[in-house]
Amino acid sequence: MAPTRRVALITGAAGDIGQATAQALAADGWALALTDHPSAETALAASAGDAWTATFDVTDDGATRRAIGECASALGVPTAVFVNAGVQGPFTRIDRYPLEAARRVLDVNVLGAYTTLAVAGAAMVDAGRTGSIVCSASMAGVGGAPNMSAYSASKAAVIGLVKSAAKDLAPAGIRVNAVSPAFIGPGAMWDNQVAMQAAADSPYYADEPATVATQMLGMIPLRRYGSPAEVAAVVAFLLSDAASYVTGTNVEIAGGSV
């Protein structure tokens, strides 16, 4: 194994943003380790090409450690990590929100991100490697989103996690940043959000998906949704040496919305 090989690991790699980021990093010459939950194994295999792949649950710290260790054995220690695995959860008012569903969202989006970041950071430190970690946050974590209390809370926590981890890992030469997309489409993520907001019986949105889509786009000064490729371009920049003086930052990919 060549010591100069650049290895990038992506969690949640079967999703729209994960796939777009894999394509962007492959174009930049990274060797790819693509991972997702076991339930996404078929989708991951279909999109992975020649990349190394693994399936595991990010809420299982033992499985996370094994996967990153196996990646290091197969390709080398990943020095670019995109912590992208996450779930949206149901869409409903907080007074109606199922607490078990809230626990699941927080478990995956907060503890899963924490574990992946901590294990990947430890692998780099132990190997004496500098690197970069980017976590998926969201504009829902910046300003809050109606009917998405657990998701909004989880992504706000990710932003706080990144700011703390950036300070902890800076002495080792490891940068940590977050990206916060707003409405991203087309794709399953956009379709799901539009449909679930329409069904949420909310004073903020209509009850018909096409109208909800128009309402959402009306909130964006650029009057369009962003593409997964546009998110991936920012992630690829933050993982690259071109962003060598950027750490502890949350980059809003939001078309001007706040």
DRENTIMAR-24861 format. One record per residue (C-alpha): residue number from 1; residue in three letters; x, y, z. Coordinates in pm, whole numbers, plus 50000, padded with zeros to 5 digits. Example, Ala and Ser with C-alpha at 12.3 -4.5 7.8 and 13.67 -1.06 7.14 Angstrom:
2
<r><n>1</n><res>Ala</res><c1>51230</c1><c2>49550</c2><c3>50780</c3></r>
<r><n>2</n><res>Ser</res><c1>51367</c1><c2>49894</c2><c3>50714</c3></r>
//
This chain:
258
<r><n>1</n><res>Met</res><c1>50000</c1><c2>50000</c2><c3>50000</c3></r>
<r><n>2</n><res>Ala</res><c1>50146</c1><c2>50330</c2><c3>49890</c3></r>
<r><n>3</n><res>Pro</res><c1>50183</c1><c2>50566</c2><c3>50187</c3></r>
<r><n>4</n><res>Thr</res><c1>50085</c1><c2>50863</c2><c3>49970</c3></r>
<r><n>5</n><res>Arg</res><c1>49742</c1><c2>50725</c2><c3>49881</c3></r>
<r><n>6</n><res>Arg</res><c1>49470</c1><c2>50974</c2><c3>49973</c3></r>
<r><n>7</n><res>Val</res><c1>49172</c1><c2>50795</c2><c3>50127</c3></r>
<r><n>8</n><res>Ala</res><c1>48831</c1><c2>50956</c2><c3>50177</c3></r>
<r><n>9</n><res>Leu</res><c1>48552</c1><c2>50793</c2><c3>50378</c3></r>
<r><n>10</n><res>Ile</res><c1>48185</c1><c2>50886</c2><c3>50342</c3></r>
<r><n>11</n><res>Thr</res><c1>47902</c1><c2>50772</c2><c3>50567</c3></r>
<r><n>12</n><res>Gly</res><c1>47550</c1><c2>50790</c2><c3>50428</c3></r>
<r><n>13</n><res>Ala</res><c1>47710</c1><c2>50734</c2><c3>50088</c3></r>
<r><n>14</n><res>Ala</res><c1>47401</c1><c2>50581</c2><c3>49924</c3></r>
<r><n>15</n><res>Gly</res><c1>47199</c1><c2>50902</c2><c3>49954</c3></r>
<r><n>16</n><res>Asp</res><c1>47180</c1><c2>51186</c2><c3>49703</c3></r>
<r><n>17</n><res>Ile</res><c1>47443</c1><c2>51407</c2><c3>49868</c3></r>
<r><n>18</n><res>Gly</res><c1>47663</c1><c2>51109</c2><c3>49955</c3></r>
<r><n>19</n><res>Gln</res><c1>47667</c1><c2>50990</c2><c3>49595</c3></r>
<r><n>20</n><res>Ala</res><c1>47736</c1><c2>51338</c2><c3>49460</c3></r>
<r><n>21</n><res>Thr</res><c1>48024</c1><c2>51383</c2><c3>49705</c3></r>
<r><n>22</n><res>Ala</res><c1>48170</c1><c2>51046</c2><c3>49610</c3></r>
<r><n>23</n><res>Gln</res><c1>48171</c1><c2>51155</c2><c3>49247</c3></r>
<r><n>24</n><res>Ala</res><c1>48336</c1><c2>51487</c2><c3>49332</c3></r>
<r><n>25</n><res>Leu</res><c1>48608</c1><c2>51324</c2><c3>49544</c3></r>
<r><n>26</n><res>Ala</res><c1>48674</c1><c2>51054</c2><c3>49285</c3></r>
<r><n>27</n><res>Ala</res><c1>48726</c1><c2>51327</c2><c3>49026</c3></r>
<r><n>28</n><res>Asp</res><c1>48980</c1><c2>51483</c2><c3>49264</c3></r>
<r><n>29</n><res>Gly</res><c1>49174</c1><c2>51156</c2><c3>49276</c3></r>
<r><n>30</n><res>Trp</res><c1>49073</c1><c2>51025</c2><c3>49619</c3></r>
<r><n>31</n><res>Ala</res><c1>49051</c1><c2>50651</c2><c3>49688</c3></r>
<r><n>32</n><res>Leu</res><c1>48699</c1><c2>50605</c2><c3>49821</c3></r>
<r><n>33</n><res>Ala</res><c1>48555</c1><c2>50416</c2><c3>50117</c3></r>
<r><n>34</n><res>Leu</res><c1>48177</c1><c2>50435</c2><c3>50090</c3></r>
<r><n>35</n><res>Thr</res><c1>47957</c1><c2>50328</c2><c3>50381</c3></r>
<r><n>36</n><res>Asp</res><c1>47593</c1><c2>50328</c2><c3>50477</c3></r>
<r><n>37</n><res>His</res><c1>47340</c1><c2>50154</c2><c3>50699</c3></r>
<r><n>38</n><res>Pro</res><c1>47280</c1><c2>49782</c2><c3>50622</c3></r>
<r><n>39</n><res>Ser</res><c1>46929</c1><c2>49873</c2><c3>50502</c3></r>
<r><n>40</n><res>Ala</res><c1>47092</c1><c2>50071</c2><c3>50218</c3></r>
<r><n>41</n><res>Glu</res><c1>47325</c1><c2>49790</c2><c3>50110</c3></r>
<r><n>42</n><res>Thr</res><c1>47161</c1><c2>49741</c2><c3>49768</c3></r>
<r><n>43</n><res>Ala</res><c1>47162</c1><c2>50112</c2><c3>49687</c3></r>
<r><n>44</n><res>Leu</res><c1>47520</c1><c2>50145</c2><c3>49808</c3></r>
<r><n>45</n><res>Ala</res><c1>47638</c1><c2>49856</c2><c3>49592</c3></r>
<r><n>46</n><res>Ala</res><c1>47459</c1><c2>49997</c2><c3>49288</c3></r>
<r><n>47</n><res>Ser</res><c1>47630</c1><c2>50336</c2><c3>49318</c3></r>
<r><n>48</n><res>Ala</res><c1>47974</c1><c2>50240</c2><c3>49451</c3></r>
<r><n>49</n><res>Gly</res><c1>48152</c1><c2>50131</c2><c3>49134</c3></r>
<r><n>50</n><res>Asp</res><c1>48502</c1><c2>50013</c2><c3>49224</c3></r>
<r><n>51</n><res>Ala</res><c1>48506</c1><c2>50183</c2><c3>49564</c3></r>
<r><n>52</n><res>Trp</res><c1>48563</c1><c2>49994</c2><c3>49889</c3></r>
<r><n>53</n><res>Thr</res><c1>48232</c1><c2>49960</c2><c3>50071</c3></r>
<r><n>54</n><res>Ala</res><c1>48103</c1><c2>49864</c2><c3>50414</c3></r>
<r><n>55</n><res>Thr</res><c1>47764</c1><c2>49867</c2><c3>50585</c3></r>
<r><n>56</n><res>Phe</res><c1>47721</c1><c2>49939</c2><c3>50955</c3></r>
<r><n>57</n><res>Asp</res><c1>47500</c1><c2>50131</c2><c3>51195</c3></r>
<r><n>58</n><res>Val</res><c1>47668</c1><c2>50456</c2><c3>51303</c3></r>
<r><n>59</n><res>Thr</res><c1>47491</c1><c2>50431</c2><c3>51640</c3></r>
<r><n>60</n><res>Asp</res><c1>47696</c1><c2>50115</c2><c3>51713</c3></r>
<r><n>61</n><res>Asp</res><c1>48038</c1><c2>50237</c2><c3>51826</c3></r>
<r><n>62</n><res>Gly</res><c1>48191</c1><c2>49890</c2><c3>51796</c3></r>
<r><n>63</n><res>Ala</res><c1>48071</c1><c2>49855</c2><c3>51437</c3></r>
<r><n>64</n><res>Thr</res><c1>48199</c1><c2>50203</c2><c3>51356</c3></r>
<r><n>65</n><res>Arg</res><c1>48543</c1><c2>50124</c2><c3>51496</c3></r>
<r><n>66</n><res>Arg</res><c1>48557</c1><c2>49795</c2><c3>51304</c3></r>
<r><n>67</n><res>Ala</res><c1>48456</c1><c2>49958</c2><c3>50977</c3></r>
<r><n>68</n><res>Ile</res><c1>48712</c1><c2>50238</c2><c3>51001</c3></r>
<r><n>69</n><res>Gly</res><c1>48978</c1><c2>49984</c2><c3>51102</c3></r>
<r><n>70</n><res>Glu</res><c1>48891</c1><c2>49763</c2><c3>50806</c3></r>
<r><n>71</n><res>Cys</res><c1>48906</c1><c2>50065</c2><c3>50577</c3></r>
<r><n>72</n><res>Ala</res><c1>49253</c1><c2>50148</c2><c3>50711</c3></r>
<r><n>73</n><res>Ser</res><c1>49367</c1><c2>49790</c2><c3>50646</c3></r>
<r><n>74</n><res>Ala</res><c1>49222</c1><c2>49782</c2><c3>50295</c3></r>
<r><n>75</n><res>Leu</res><c1>49306</c1><c2>50130</c2><c3>50168</c3></r>
<r><n>76</n><res>Gly</res><c1>49491</c1><c2>50323</c2><c3>50437</c3></r>
<r><n>77</n><res>Val</res><c1>49381</c1><c2>50552</c2><c3>50718</c3></r>
<r><n>78</n><res>Pro</res><c1>49116</c1><c2>50789</c2><c3>50579</c3></r>
<r><n>79</n><res>Thr</res><c1>49234</c1><c2>51148</c2><c3>50608</c3></r>
<r><n>80</n><res>Ala</res><c1>48918</c1><c2>51298</c2><c3>50454</c3></r>
<r><n>81</n><res>Val</res><c1>48594</c1><c2>51200</c2><c3>50623</c3></r>
<r><n>82</n><res>Phe</res><c1>48243</c1><c2>51315</c2><c3>50533</c3></r>
<r><n>83</n><res>Val</res><c1>48014</c1><c2>51242</c2><c3>50828</c3></r>
<r><n>84</n><res>Asn</res><c1>47691</c1><c2>51236</c2><c3>50632</c3></r>
<r><n>85</n><res>Ala</res><c1>47469</c1><c2>50960</c2><c3>50773</c3></r>
<r><n>86</n><res>Gly</res><c1>47141</c1><c2>51089</c2><c3>50910</c3></r>
<r><n>87</n><res>Val</res><c1>46764</c1><c2>51058</c2><c3>50926</c3></r>
<r><n>88</n><res>Gln</res><c1>46490</c1><c2>51321</c2><c3>50909</c3></r>
<r><n>89</n><res>Gly</res><c1>46229</c1><c2>51154</c2><c3>51125</c3></r>
<r><n>90</n><res>Pro</res><c1>45855</c1><c2>51232</c2><c3>51115</c3></r>
<r><n>91</n><res>Phe</res><c1>45714</c1><c2>51575</c2><c3>51039</c3></r>
<r><n>92</n><res>Thr</res><c1>45472</c1><c2>51700</c2><c3>51305</c3></r>
<r><n>93</n><res>Arg</res><c1>45437</c1><c2>51963</c2><c3>51577</c3></r>
<r><n>94</n><res>Ile</res><c1>45651</c1><c2>51910</c2><c3>51884</c3></r>
<r><n>95</n><res>Asp</res><c1>45347</c1><c2>51855</c2><c3>52106</c3></r>
<r><n>96</n><res>Arg</res><c1>45252</c1><c2>51563</c2><c3>51882</c3></r>
<r><n>97</n><res>Tyr</res><c1>45601</c1><c2>51436</c2><c3>51809</c3></r>
<r><n>98</n><res>Pro</res><c1>45654</c1><c2>51068</c2><c3>51908</c3></r>
<r><n>99</n><res>Leu</res><c1>45931</c1><c2>51064</c2><c3>52166</c3></r>
<r><n>100</n><res>Glu</res><c1>46067</c1><c2>50730</c2><c3>52046</c3></r>
<r><n>101</n><res>Ala</res><c1>46105</c1><c2>50878</c2><c3>51699</c3></r>
<r><n>102</n><res>Ala</res><c1>46281</c1><c2>51181</c2><c3>51849</c3></r>
<r><n>103</n><res>Arg</res><c1>46524</c1><c2>50951</c2><c3>52030</c3></r>
<r><n>104</n><res>Arg</res><c1>46604</c1><c2>50772</c2><c3>51704</c3></r>
<r><n>105</n><res>Val</res><c1>46672</c1><c2>51099</c2><c3>51519</c3></r>
<r><n>106</n><res>Leu</res><c1>46899</c1><c2>51224</c2><c3>51797</c3></r>
<r><n>107</n><res>Asp</res><c1>47073</c1><c2>50888</c2><c3>51827</c3></r>
<r><n>108</n><res>Val</res><c1>47160</c1><c2>50870</c2><c3>51457</c3></r>
<r><n>109</n><res>Asn</res><c1>47223</c1><c2>51236</c2><c3>51384</c3></r>
<r><n>110</n><res>Val</res><c1>47403</c1><c2>51336</c2><c3>51704</c3></r>
<r><n>111</n><res>Leu</res><c1>47556</c1><c2>51028</c2><c3>51865</c3></r>
<r><n>112</n><res>Gly</res><c1>47621</c1><c2>50870</c2><c3>51525</c3></r>
<r><n>113</n><res>Ala</res><c1>47801</c1><c2>51181</c2><c3>51404</c3></r>
<r><n>114</n><res>Tyr</res><c1>47986</c1><c2>51212</c2><c3>51735</c3></r>
<r><n>115</n><res>Thr</res><c1>48105</c1><c2>50851</c2><c3>51720</c3></r>
<r><n>116</n><res>Thr</res><c1>48215</c1><c2>50868</c2><c3>51357</c3></r>
<r><n>117</n><res>Leu</res><c1>48399</c1><c2>51194</c2><c3>51410</c3></r>
<r><n>118</n><res>Ala</res><c1>48567</c1><c2>51071</c2><c3>51728</c3></r>
<r><n>119</n><res>Val</res><c1>48674</c1><c2>50734</c2><c3>51586</c3></r>
<r><n>120</n><res>Ala</res><c1>48798</c1><c2>50881</c2><c3>51257</c3></r>
<r><n>121</n><res>Gly</res><c1>48982</c1><c2>51157</c2><c3>51441</c3></r>
<r><n>122</n><res>Ala</res><c1>49147</c1><c2>50904</c2><c3>51672</c3></r>
<r><n>123</n><res>Ala</res><c1>49256</c1><c2>50694</c2><c3>51373</c3></r>
<r><n>124</n><res>Met</res><c1>49427</c1><c2>50996</c2><c3>51217</c3></r>
<r><n>125</n><res>Val</res><c1>49591</c1><c2>51101</c2><c3>51544</c3></r>
<r><n>126</n><res>Asp</res><c1>49716</c1><c2>50748</c2><c3>51614</c3></r>
<r><n>127</n><res>Ala</res><c1>49860</c1><c2>50723</c2><c3>51263</c3></r>
<r><n>128</n><res>Gly</res><c1>50023</c1><c2>51066</c2><c3>51287</c3></r>
<r><n>129</n><res>Arg</res><c1>49822</c1><c2>51189</c2><c3>50989</c3></r>
<r><n>130</n><res>Thr</res><c1>49675</c1><c2>51532</c2><c3>50934</c3></r>
<r><n>131</n><res>Gly</res><c1>49337</c1><c2>51553</c2><c3>50766</c3></r>
<r><n>132</n><res>Ser</res><c1>48992</c1><c2>51702</c2><c3>50740</c3></r>
<r><n>133</n><res>Ile</res><c1>48646</c1><c2>51601</c2><c3>50862</c3></r>
<r><n>134</n><res>Val</res><c1>48320</c1><c2>51753</c2><c3>50739</c3></r>
<r><n>135</n><res>Cys</res><c1>47985</c1><c2>51690</c2><c3>50908</c3></r>
<r><n>136</n><res>Ser</res><c1>47642</c1><c2>51727</c2><c3>50750</c3></r>
<r><n>137</n><res>Ala</res><c1>47439</c1><c2>51980</c2><c3>50943</c3></r>
<r><n>138</n><res>Ser</res><c1>47139</c1><c2>52169</c2><c3>50803</c3></r>
<r><n>139</n><res>Met</res><c1>46978</c1><c2>52509</c2><c3>50786</c3></r>
<r><n>140</n><res>Ala</res><c1>46714</c1><c2>52348</c2><c3>51009</c3></r>
<r><n>141</n><res>Gly</res><c1>46982</c1><c2>52346</c2><c3>51277</c3></r>
<r><n>142</n><res>Val</res><c1>47065</c1><c2>52712</c2><c3>51214</c3></r>
<r><n>143</n><res>Gly</res><c1>46719</c1><c2>52865</c2><c3>51226</c3></r>
<r><n>144</n><res>Gly</res><c1>46482</c1><c2>52584</c2><c3>51322</c3></r>
<r><n>145</n><res>Ala</res><c1>46223</c1><c2>52431</c2><c3>51090</c3></r>
<r><n>146</n><res>Pro</res><c1>45851</c1><c2>52384</c2><c3>51164</c3></r>
<r><n>147</n><res>Asn</res><c1>45739</c1><c2>52025</c2><c3>51220</c3></r>
<r><n>148</n><res>Met</res><c1>46103</c1><c2>51911</c2><c3>51243</c3></r>
<r><n>149</n><res>Ser</res><c1>46190</c1><c2>51968</c2><c3>51609</c3></r>
<r><n>150</n><res>Ala</res><c1>46406</c1><c2>51657</c2><c3>51656</c3></r>
<r><n>151</n><res>Tyr</res><c1>46587</c1><c2>51705</c2><c3>51328</c3></r>
<r><n>152</n><res>Ser</res><c1>46646</c1><c2>52076</c2><c3>51395</c3></r>
<r><n>153</n><res>Ala</res><c1>46779</c1><c2>51999</c2><c3>51743</c3></r>
<r><n>154</n><res>Ser</res><c1>47006</c1><c2>51727</c2><c3>51610</c3></r>
<r><n>155</n><res>Lys</res><c1>47161</c1><c2>51946</c2><c3>51344</c3></r>
<r><n>156</n><res>Ala</res><c1>47212</c1><c2>52235</c2><c3>51587</c3></r>
<r><n>157</n><res>Ala</res><c1>47398</c1><c2>51985</c2><c3>51804</c3></r>
<r><n>158</n><res>Val</res><c1>47616</c1><c2>51884</c2><c3>51510</c3></r>
<r><n>159</n><res>Ile</res><c1>47717</c1><c2>52246</c2><c3>51456</c3></r>
<r><n>160</n><res>Gly</res><c1>47817</c1><c2>52272</c2><c3>51823</c3></r>
<r><n>161</n><res>Leu</res><c1>48002</c1><c2>51941</c2><c3>51802</c3></r>
<r><n>162</n><res>Val</res><c1>48203</c1><c2>52064</c2><c3>51504</c3></r>
<r><n>163</n><res>Lys</res><c1>48306</c1><c2>52386</c2><c3>51676</c3></r>
<r><n>164</n><res>Ser</res><c1>48430</c1><c2>52194</c2><c3>51981</c3></r>
<r><n>165</n><res>Ala</res><c1>48598</c1><c2>51912</c2><c3>51788</c3></r>
<r><n>166</n><res>Ala</res><c1>48778</c1><c2>52164</c2><c3>51567</c3></r>
<r><n>167</n><res>Lys</res><c1>48949</c1><c2>52305</c2><c3>51876</c3></r>
<r><n>168</n><res>Asp</res><c1>49030</c1><c2>51960</c2><c3>52015</c3></r>
<r><n>169</n><res>Leu</res><c1>49185</c1><c2>51829</c2><c3>51692</c3></r>
<r><n>170</n><res>Ala</res><c1>49358</c1><c2>52143</c2><c3>51565</c3></r>
<r><n>171</n><res>Pro</res><c1>49686</c1><c2>52065</c2><c3>51749</c3></r>
<r><n>172</n><res>Ala</res><c1>49701</c1><c2>51739</c2><c3>51552</c3></r>
<r><n>173</n><res>Gly</res><c1>49652</c1><c2>51922</c2><c3>51222</c3></r>
<r><n>174</n><res>Ile</res><c1>49300</c1><c2>51789</c2><c3>51172</c3></r>
<r><n>175</n><res>Arg</res><c1>49038</c1><c2>52036</c2><c3>51053</c3></r>
<r><n>176</n><res>Val</res><c1>48667</c1><c2>51994</c2><c3>51133</c3></r>
<r><n>177</n><res>Asn</res><c1>48387</c1><c2>52182</c2><c3>50958</c3></r>
<r><n>178</n><res>Ala</res><c1>48015</c1><c2>52152</c2><c3>50886</c3></r>
<r><n>179</n><res>Val</res><c1>47793</c1><c2>52221</c2><c3>50589</c3></r>
<r><n>180</n><res>Ser</res><c1>47432</c1><c2>52333</c2><c3>50627</c3></r>
<r><n>181</n><res>Pro</res><c1>47225</c1><c2>52287</c2><c3>50313</c3></r>
<r><n>182</n><res>Ala</res><c1>46877</c1><c2>52435</c2><c3>50279</c3></r>
<r><n>183</n><res>Phe</res><c1>46636</c1><c2>52282</c2><c3>50026</c3></r>
<r><n>184</n><res>Ile</res><c1>46823</c1><c2>52038</c2><c3>49800</c3></r>
<r><n>185</n><res>Gly</res><c1>46678</c1><c2>51860</c2><c3>49497</c3></r>
<r><n>186</n><res>Pro</res><c1>46565</c1><c2>51702</c2><c3>49286</c3></r>
<r><n>187</n><res>Gly</res><c1>46566</c1><c2>51361</c2><c3>49449</c3></r>
<r><n>188</n><res>Ala</res><c1>46423</c1><c2>51154</c2><c3>49729</c3></r>
<r><n>189</n><res>Met</res><c1>46523</c1><c2>51402</c2><c3>50000</c3></r>
<r><n>190</n><res>Trp</res><c1>46332</c1><c2>51690</c2><c3>49836</c3></r>
<r><n>191</n><res>Asp</res><c1>46029</c1><c2>51477</c2><c3>49746</c3></r>
<r><n>192</n><res>Asn</res><c1>46008</c1><c2>51337</c2><c3>50097</c3></r>
<r><n>193</n><res>Gln</res><c1>46030</c1><c2>51676</c2><c3>50266</c3></r>
<r><n>194</n><res>Val</res><c1>45766</c1><c2>51830</c2><c3>50040</c3></r>
<r><n>195</n><res>Ala</res><c1>45525</c1><c2>51539</c2><c3>50087</c3></r>
<r><n>196</n><res>Met</res><c1>45571</c1><c2>51522</c2><c3>50465</c3></r>
<r><n>197</n><res>Gln</res><c1>45528</c1><c2>51896</c2><c3>50518</c3></r>
<r><n>198</n><res>Ala</res><c1>45211</c1><c2>51879</c2><c3>50310</c3></r>
<r><n>199</n><res>Ala</res><c1>45080</c1><c2>51603</c2><c3>50534</c3></r>
<r><n>200</n><res>Ala</res><c1>45180</c1><c2>51770</c2><c3>50861</c3></r>
<r><n>201</n><res>Asp</res><c1>44863</c1><c2>51978</c2><c3>50910</c3></r>
<r><n>202</n><res>Ser</res><c1>45077</c1><c2>52288</c2><c3>50951</c3></r>
<r><n>203</n><res>Pro</res><c1>44985</c1><c2>52659</c2><c3>50948</c3></r>
<r><n>204</n><res>Tyr</res><c1>45309</c1><c2>52721</c2><c3>50759</c3></r>
<r><n>205</n><res>Tyr</res><c1>45243</c1><c2>52504</c2><c3>50455</c3></r>
<r><n>206</n><res>Ala</res><c1>44954</c1><c2>52401</c2><c3>50232</c3></r>
<r><n>207</n><res>Asp</res><c1>44825</c1><c2>52045</c2><c3>50227</c3></r>
<r><n>208</n><res>Glu</res><c1>44912</c1><c2>51980</c2><c3>49862</c3></r>
<r><n>209</n><res>Pro</res><c1>45273</c1><c2>51890</c2><c3>49772</c3></r>
<r><n>210</n><res>Ala</res><c1>45298</c1><c2>52100</c2><c3>49456</c3></r>
<r><n>211</n><res>Thr</res><c1>45189</c1><c2>52410</c2><c3>49651</c3></r>
<r><n>212</n><res>Val</res><c1>45431</c1><c2>52327</c2><c3>49932</c3></r>
<r><n>213</n><res>Ala</res><c1>45715</c1><c2>52305</c2><c3>49681</c3></r>
<r><n>214</n><res>Thr</res><c1>45627</c1><c2>52652</c2><c3>49553</c3></r>
<r><n>215</n><res>Gln</res><c1>45608</c1><c2>52787</c2><c3>49908</c3></r>
<r><n>216</n><res>Met</res><c1>45948</c1><c2>52642</c2><c3>49995</c3></r>
<r><n>217</n><res>Leu</res><c1>46116</c1><c2>52786</c2><c3>49687</c3></r>
<r><n>218</n><res>Gly</res><c1>45959</c1><c2>53121</c2><c3>49766</c3></r>
<r><n>219</n><res>Met</res><c1>46164</c1><c2>53128</c2><c3>50089</c3></r>
<r><n>220</n><res>Ile</res><c1>46491</c1><c2>53112</c2><c3>49894</c3></r>
<r><n>221</n><res>Pro</res><c1>46623</c1><c2>53442</c2><c3>49754</c3></r>
<r><n>222</n><res>Leu</res><c1>46770</c1><c2>53258</c2><c3>49454</c3></r>
<r><n>223</n><res>Arg</res><c1>46424</c1><c2>53108</c2><c3>49394</c3></r>
<r><n>224</n><res>Arg</res><c1>46545</c1><c2>52753</c2><c3>49333</c3></r>
<r><n>225</n><res>Tyr</res><c1>46659</c1><c2>52453</c2><c3>49528</c3></r>
<r><n>226</n><res>Gly</res><c1>47025</c1><c2>52363</c2><c3>49539</c3></r>
<r><n>227</n><res>Ser</res><c1>47161</c1><c2>52049</c2><c3>49378</c3></r>
<r><n>228</n><res>Pro</res><c1>47344</c1><c2>51763</c2><c3>49552</c3></r>
<r><n>229</n><res>Ala</res><c1>47641</c1><c2>51848</c2><c3>49329</c3></r>
<r><n>230</n><res>Glu</res><c1>47652</c1><c2>52202</c2><c3>49469</c3></r>
<r><n>231</n><res>Val</res><c1>47668</c1><c2>52064</c2><c3>49822</c3></r>
<r><n>232</n><res>Ala</res><c1>47932</c1><c2>51812</c2><c3>49717</c3></r>
<r><n>233</n><res>Ala</res><c1>48149</c1><c2>52087</c2><c3>49570</c3></r>
<r><n>234</n><res>Val</res><c1>48161</c1><c2>52266</c2><c3>49905</c3></r>
<r><n>235</n><res>Val</res><c1>48234</c1><c2>51943</c2><c3>50091</c3></r>
<r><n>236</n><res>Ala</res><c1>48514</c1><c2>51858</c2><c3>49848</c3></r>
<r><n>237</n><res>Phe</res><c1>48664</c1><c2>52203</c2><c3>49898</c3></r>
<r><n>238</n><res>Leu</res><c1>48655</c1><c2>52174</c2><c3>50277</c3></r>
<r><n>239</n><res>Leu</res><c1>48818</c1><c2>51830</c2><c3>50260</c3></r>
<r><n>240</n><res>Ser</res><c1>49092</c1><c2>51954</c2><c3>50028</c3></r>
<r><n>241</n><res>Asp</res><c1>49417</c1><c2>52135</c2><c3>50098</c3></r>
<r><n>242</n><res>Ala</res><c1>49264</c1><c2>52444</c2><c3>49936</c3></r>
<r><n>243</n><res>Ala</res><c1>49075</c1><c2>52491</c2><c3>50266</c3></r>
<r><n>244</n><res>Ser</res><c1>49384</c1><c2>52440</c2><c3>50480</c3></r>
<r><n>245</n><res>Tyr</res><c1>49308</c1><c2>52744</c2><c3>50702</c3></r>
<r><n>246</n><res>Val</res><c1>48937</c1><c2>52672</c2><c3>50745</c3></r>
<r><n>247</n><res>Thr</res><c1>48826</c1><c2>52493</c2><c3>51059</c3></r>
<r><n>248</n><res>Gly</res><c1>48542</c1><c2>52519</c2><c3>51310</c3></r>
<r><n>249</n><res>Thr</res><c1>48316</c1><c2>52669</c2><c3>51044</c3></r>
<r><n>250</n><res>Asn</res><c1>47960</c1><c2>52595</c2><c3>50939</c3></r>
<r><n>251</n><res>Val</res><c1>47914</c1><c2>52675</c2><c3>50569</c3></r>
<r><n>252</n><res>Glu</res><c1>47553</c1><c2>52758</c2><c3>50480</c3></r>
<r><n>253</n><res>Ile</res><c1>47458</c1><c2>52627</c2><c3>50135</c3></r>
<r><n>254</n><res>Ala</res><c1>47124</c1><c2>52796</c2><c3>50128</c3></r>
<r><n>255</n><res>Gly</res><c1>47067</c1><c2>53019</c2><c3>49827</c3></r>
<r><n>256</n><res>Gly</res><c1>47062</c1><c2>53327</c2><c3>50047</c3></r>
<r><n>257</n><res>Ser</res><c1>46811</c1><c2>53206</c2><c3>50305</c3></r>
<r><n>258</n><res>Val</res><c1>46884</c1><c2>53263</c2><c3>50672</c3></r>
//
